Amino acid sequence: MALIRPALIAGLIYLGYIVAFPDYVGTAYHVFVLSLIAGGAVGVYFLKKILDLGEGTVKILIEIAFIVLVAIFVGYTMPQKSNRAPLEQWAAGLRPTRSDARRGFSRIGIDPEGAIASRAVDLFPKR
């Protein structure tokens, strides 16, 4: 569980960026990011084992730091057709909408009208 939790949460953050900002480009970038997430999760796991931290808040803080770093890295480096990273678009006031989420799910091969995807799409504003 100590290895799966940070990898799963970081993967969900990456999936969130892919769905919310579907105008991404660059296959090599996405392969690199997925490798970075997998390698980083393994690194976090071994760091906690090497330091032998036991059951404490330091273990959770290490995982949280990894997750925050993944969110910031992907948010500021994911290439977009607009040449503005997702967090730059967010800072400029551009918010993802339901149509963006539908396009994002379609782009990764998930039916946006499916059971889970439609619930995720409903989390976005209609605008």
Summary of the structure (lengths in Angstrom):
residues: 127
radius of gyration: 16.2
end to end distance: 39.0
largest distance: 49.3
contacts: 342
relative contact order: 0.16
helix: 68%
strand: 2%
